[in-house]
Amino acid sequence: MAAFTTFTEEALSRYLVMFGKGNLAGHEVIEGGIENSNYRVTLDRDGEQHHYVLTIVEGFDFNEVPFFNKVMTHLFHYGLPVAAPLATLDGMTSTIFCGKPTFLFSKLDGEHPGHVTATHCADIGRFMARSHEALLALKTERDNPYNAIWMQESIRANASRLAPEDREFLIALVSEYEQIQNSELPHGIIHGDLFRDNALFTDKAELSGVIDFYHACNDLLIQDIAIAINDWCLRDNRIDLALQDALMAGYEEVRSLTRRERDLLPRLQSISAARFVLTRLLSGDPPLKDPHQMLELAKTF
């Protein structure tokens, strides 16, 4: 990723003074993201170096950002492995840098997993369930930006880039999604994008952090599970059922799924894959990630 927002070292130093964490010792772009501008920042305080992550939020206005702040802070205070936005000396956690909403976080330990195991999947399942339970107490809401109406509009916007049979397939899925959205299923705040590149593990395969809550919203809880399974349990573009079972077992250690949630999981996996077909098509021409991978996955359920 080329950072969307760039700045001078002098400007960054002036911004960081607000936090009183030390003097700027260095910074560099974090590669791999496709939506926000992320930088590693090193500060020197009394001869010791401390590491942080600076996130400049792209694509959201200032009215939307407090929701993400509340979600991350709430989960942090519930003891989950999430970085809460740091406060300035004046107590502000939502700040402005380069004219955009900006957060400063302490850097979490760990790396994104390479080869995913059942242990990884079980940990992710437990994290999702714990976060779903914890966020029930948070009195804030954000509508799902990727609902059925958005999917309909996105299919129309990308009609010329989809084969006729693929377009009809996606339209049928959206119609099914509309019915599921209106059904009586457990709702709450979900992560909405818990792929393996948004989780960190120690070298002992222990979950040390979950990041990137900028797709969080109020939605079906089972949708969060469907999204995660489609990435964590994917092997050769097919779902590895042993990994899926591990993820769901981890989840149900904390929160039991209803029979209806279990019945609808395969359909929501197909719908979730279709959502990422559309977000990838909308990421550019050519897309930043391959939409056809998700399209083929959507057809397997």
Secondary structure, 3 states (H helix, E strand, C coil): CCCCCCCCHHHHHHHHHHHCCCEEEEEEECCCCCCCEEEEEEEEECCEEEEEEEEECCCCCCCCHHHHHHHHHHHHHCCCCECCCCCCCCCCCCEEECCEEEEEEECCCCECCCCCCHHHHHHHHHHHHHHHHHHCCCCCCCCCCCCHHHHHHHHHHCHHHCCHHHHHHHHHHHHHHHHHHCCCCCEEEECCCCCHHHEEECCCCCEEEECCCCCCEEEEHHHHHHHHHHHHCEECCEECHHHHHHHHHHHHCCCCCCHHHHHHHHHHHHHHHHHHHHHHHHCCCCCCCCHHHHHHHHCCC
